[in-house]
Amino acid sequence: MKKFKIKSGDTVKVIAGDHKGSEGKVLRILKDKDRVVVEGVNMVSKHTKPNAANPQGGIVKQEAPLHISNVALVENGETVRVGYKVEGDTKTRISKKTKKAI
């Protein structure tokens, strides 16, 4: 199983691609495809058929996945790289810039 340094709920900034500079919260991580879904970033229009939830059908805007290499974790308004620190039995994520726990 793959391990990523970005988790669901983290705030990230897009560092490459059409949406460079956008920030948002990670909604989902697709581990098998190395992709993340970020809230409000990379919006696409999807045509939907009428169903019970949406009886009218039509065009729905939703987030599309981005490659995980195109996003960076944001801490205190700045992008940071992530490292790990093991103390006893606990392993915590730390910012390589500030050396503080995330």
Secondary structure, DSSP 8 states (H G I E B T S, - for coil): ----S--TT-EEEE-SSTTTT-EEEEEEEEGGGTEEEETTSSEEEEEE---SS-TT-EEEEEE--EEGGGEEEEETTEEE-EEEEEETTEEEEEETTT--B-
